[in-house]
């Protein structure tokens, strides 16, 4: 790739596994090694400020989780020459700019609909934007994070299966989930996630369930910024049952095609149930819509590569 020397080492905070996986895809394209903070000294020194309590910090920094992601101690991070730094949680913007702001380009990954005028974004100069929010006056690129779906290994769909992956689902979400299930009593409905009836799954387990299921049920009254599970479902050719109002102003709206990639609960549980019964995966293709809108190869060539050329030059 002419014009610049691509980054060799990237430091990234980790707070969302799907997001981290997508950033690994970018690191691969940049021919870079990507490392995350590891060790509680990041927390005790104030260099990592995602959570204010030790147990939560230990979940991300301790030795027993995320063993498959390369980590770096604070001491080694301070002595490493970083070529590029990604910050994905706003609480880490200030301490990471203080530690490395004069030594390497820092890129903020905006995955939620933050307001660009918030004081904590004053230091931000480069943004990877996976939301519908605008960032005027800042070097930014809007893109769809790569869900890293292995298209050649997708399993056949299990008929009459519906899965949900929302942590701590609201009462409204639970009511909608079982309200639809009452119209499809011979179907297998599972609600996974922390504090959900069927319990949490690992990221890999959730990805496998989404790929093999007939439908993903995704109901978040507050909405997402990006909506990783929704996009993973579409990339896996799994249509999504959702409330269109939750995503009409979000980036996921670009792939919402009624009766093909998405089914709107606002028409009523009974009608959605009938649509699901008549839906034939062979006749409709959610993945084709996702590829047309979110194609990682196209976005790298047309958007992300020029963005990183500007950041790294």
C-alpha positions in Angstrom: 0.0 0.0 0.0 1.9 3.0 -1.3 2.4 6.3 0.4 2.6 5.3 4.1 4.2 2.7 6.3 1.3 0.8 7.8 1.1 0.5 11.5 2.9 -2.4 13.2 1.5 -2.2 16.8 -1.9 -1.0 17.9 -3.2 -0.5 21.4 -6.9 -1.0 21.9 -9.1 -0.9 25.0 -11.6 -3.8 25.2 -15.2 -3.4 26.4 -17.3 -5.2 23.7 -16.1 -8.5 22.3 -17.8 -8.2 18.9 -16.4 -4.7 18.5 -12.9 -6.0 19.5 -13.2 -8.8 16.9 -14.1 -6.2 14.2 -11.1 -4.1 15.2 -8.9 -7.2 14.8 -10.1 -7.3 11.2 -8.9 -3.7 10.7 -5.6 -4.6 12.3 -5.2 -7.5 9.9 -5.8 -5.1 7.0 -3.2 -2.8 8.4 -0.8 -5.6 8.8 -0.6 -4.8 12.5 -0.4 -6.6 15.9 -3.2 -5.5 18.2 -3.0 -5.7 22.0 -5.3 -4.9 24.8 -4.7 -3.8 28.4 -3.9 -6.6 30.7 -3.3 -6.5 34.5 -5.1 -4.6 37.3 -2.4 -2.0 37.4 -4.2 -0.3 34.5 -7.2 0.1 36.8 -5.4 1.1 40.0 -3.2 3.7 38.3 -6.2 5.3 36.5 -5.1 4.5 33.0 -8.2 2.4 32.5 -11.5 4.0 33.6 -14.3 2.0 32.1 -15.6 0.9 35.5 -15.1 2.3 39.0 -15.2 -1.0 40.9 -12.5 -3.7 41.1 -14.6 -6.7 40.2 -15.8 -5.2 36.9 -12.2 -4.1 36.1 -11.0 -7.6 36.8 -13.5 -8.9 34.3 -11.6 -7.0 31.5 -8.1 -6.8 32.9 -7.7 -10.0 35.0 -5.9 -13.2 34.0 -9.0 -15.4 33.7 -11.0 -13.7 30.9 -10.3 -13.0 27.2 -7.3 -15.3 27.2 -7.5 -15.5 23.4 -6.8 -11.8 22.9 -3.2 -10.7 23.3 -2.6 -8.4 26.2 0.1 -6.0 27.4 1.0 -4.9 30.9 0.9 -1.2 31.7 4.7 -1.1 32.1 5.2 -2.7 28.7 2.6 -0.4 27.1 4.4 2.6 28.5 7.7 1.5 27.0 6.2 0.4 23.6 6.3 2.6 20.5 2.7 2.5 19.4 1.9 3.3 15.8 -1.8 3.7 16.3 -4.2 3.7 19.3 -7.9 2.9 19.3 -10.1 4.0 22.1 -13.6 2.4 22.2 -14.9 3.6 25.5 -15.3 7.4 26.2 -14.0 7.1 29.8 -10.6 6.1 28.4 -10.3 9.1 26.1 -8.8 11.5 28.7 -6.3 9.1 30.4 -5.1 7.6 27.0 -4.6 11.0 25.5 -2.7 12.1 28.6 -0.5 9.0 28.3 0.0 8.7 24.5 -1.6 11.7 22.9 1.7 13.2 21.8 3.2 9.8 20.8 0.7 8.2 18.4 -2.5 9.0 16.5 -5.5 8.2 18.7 -8.7 7.1 17.0 -12.0 7.0 18.9 -14.4 4.2 17.8 -18.0 5.6 18.2 -20.4 2.8 18.5 -23.1 4.6 20.3 -24.9 7.8 19.5 -22.8 10.2 21.5 -23.3 14.0 21.1 -20.2 15.5 19.5 -20.4 18.6 21.7 -19.9 16.7 24.9 -16.7 18.0 26.7 -15.1 14.6 26.8 -14.7 14.6 23.0 -12.7 17.8 22.9 -9.4 15.9 22.5 -10.8 13.6 19.7 -9.3 14.2 16.3 -10.1 11.0 14.4 -13.3 8.9 14.6 -14.4 5.5 13.3 -18.1 6.1 13.3 -20.5 3.1 13.2 -23.5 5.2 14.1 -25.9 7.7 12.4 -24.4 10.5 14.5 -22.5 13.3 12.7 -19.1 14.5 13.8 -18.7 17.9 12.1 -15.1 19.3 12.0 -13.5 16.0 12.9 -11.7 13.6 10.6 -14.2 10.7 10.6 -15.4 7.8 8.5 -18.8 6.1 8.8 -18.5 2.3 8.3 -20.1 -1.0 9.3 -17.8 -3.0 11.6 -17.0 -6.5 10.2 -18.8 -9.2 12.2 -16.2 -11.7 11.0 -18.7 -14.3 9.7 -17.2 -17.4 8.1 -19.5 -17.6 5.1 -18.1 -20.9 3.9 -19.0 -22.6 7.3 -22.5 -21.4 7.9 -24.7 -24.2 9.2 -28.1 -25.1 7.8 -31.0 -23.3 9.5 -32.8 -25.1 12.2 -36.5 -24.8 11.4 -38.9 -23.0 13.7 -36.2 -21.5 15.9 -36.0 -18.0 17.4 -33.2 -16.7 19.6 -32.7 -13.4 21.4 -29.4 -12.0 22.8 -30.0 -8.9 24.9 -28.5 -8.6 28.3 -30.9 -7.7 31.1 -33.9 -7.6 28.8 -36.5 -5.0 29.8 -40.1 -6.0 30.9 -41.3 -4.6 27.5 -38.8 -6.9 25.6 -39.8 -9.9 27.6 -43.5 -9.2 27.0 -43.0 -8.9 23.3 -40.9 -12.0 23.1 -43.4 -14.2 24.8 -46.3 -12.4 23.2 -45.0 -13.6 19.8 -44.2 -17.0 21.2 -47.8 -17.5 22.2 -48.7 -17.4 18.5 -46.1 -20.0 17.6 -46.2 -22.5 20.5 -44.7 -25.3 18.5 -41.6 -23.1 17.8 -38.4 -23.1 19.9 -37.9 -19.7 21.4 -34.7 -19.0 23.5 -33.8 -15.8 25.3 -30.1 -15.7 26.1 -28.0 -13.0 27.8 -27.1 -11.9 31.3 -30.2 -11.9 33.5 -32.2 -13.5 30.7 -34.2 -16.7 31.2 -31.8 -19.0 29.2 -28.6 -17.5 30.6 -25.5 -16.0 29.0 -23.5 -17.5 26.2 -19.9 -16.8 25.0 -19.5 -14.6 21.9 -18.6 -17.7 19.9 -21.7 -19.6 21.2 -24.0 -16.7 20.4 -22.6 -16.3 16.9 -23.2 -20.0 16.3 -26.8 -19.8 17.6 -27.5 -16.8 15.4 -26.2 -18.5 12.3 -28.2 -21.7 12.8 -31.5 -20.1 13.9 -34.4 -19.3 11.7 -34.8 -15.8 13.2 -33.1 -13.4 15.6 -35.5 -11.5 18.0 -33.9 -8.2 18.9 -35.9 -5.8 21.0 -34.2 -2.8 22.8 -36.6 0.1 23.4 -33.6 2.4 23.9 -32.0 1.1 20.7 -28.4 0.4 19.9 -25.8 2.6 18.4 -24.7 0.0 15.8 -26.4 -3.2 16.7 -23.8 -6.0 16.4 -26.2 -8.9 16.8 -28.5 -7.5 14.1 -25.7 -7.1 11.6 -24.2 -10.5 12.5 -27.7 -12.0 11.9 -28.0 -10.4 8.5 -24.5 -11.5 7.5 -25.4 -15.0 8.5 -28.6 -14.8 6.4 -30.8 -14.7 9.5 -33.7 -12.2 9.4 -34.5 -10.1 12.4 -37.7 -9.6 14.3 -37.7 -6.1 15.7 -39.5 -2.9 16.4 -38.7 -0.7 13.4 -39.2 2.5 15.5 -36.1 1.5 17.6 -33.9 1.6 14.6 -35.5 4.1 12.2 -32.8 6.7 13.0 -29.9 4.2 13.5 -27.4 2.8 11.0 -29.2 -0.6 11.0 -32.1 1.1 9.2 -30.1 0.8 6.0 -30.6 -2.9 5.9 -34.2 -3.2 7.2 -36.3 -4.6 4.3 -39.8 -5.6 5.5 -40.5 -9.3 5.0 -36.9 -10.0 3.7 -34.3 -9.0 6.3 -36.6 -7.7 9.0 -40.1 -8.2 10.5 -41.8 -5.3 12.3 -43.5 -6.1 15.6 -45.7 -2.9 15.2 -48.0 -4.8 12.8 -49.0 -7.1 15.7 -47.8 -10.5 17.0 -50.4 -12.4 15.0 -49.4 -10.9 11.7 -45.7 -11.3 12.3 -46.2 -14.9 13.3 -48.0 -15.5 10.0 -45.2 -13.9 8.1 -42.7 -16.1 9.9 -44.6 -19.2 9.1 -44.6 -18.4 5.3 -41.0 -17.2 5.2 -38.8 -19.4 3.1 -35.0 -18.7 3.5 -34.4 -20.0 0.0 -36.7 -17.3 -1.5 -35.2 -14.3 0.5 -31.7 -13.3 1.2 -30.8 -11.1 4.2 -27.1 -11.6 3.5 -27.5 -10.2 0.0 -28.9 -7.0 1.5 -26.1 -6.9 4.1 -23.4 -7.4 1.5 -24.9 -4.6 -0.7 -24.9 -2.1 2.2 -22.2 -3.2 4.5 -19.6 -5.1 2.3 -16.3 -5.0 4.3 -14.2 -5.3 1.2 -15.8 -2.3 -0.5 -15.8 -0.2 2.7 -12.1 -0.9 3.2 -11.1 0.2 -0.3 -13.5 3.1 -0.6 -13.6 4.5 3.0 -11.4 3.0 5.6 -8.1 2.8 3.6 -8.3 6.5 2.7 -9.2 7.4 6.3 -6.2 5.5 7.8 -3.9 7.0 5.1 -4.9 10.4 6.5 -4.5 9.4 10.1 -1.1 7.8 9.6 0.5 10.3 7.3 
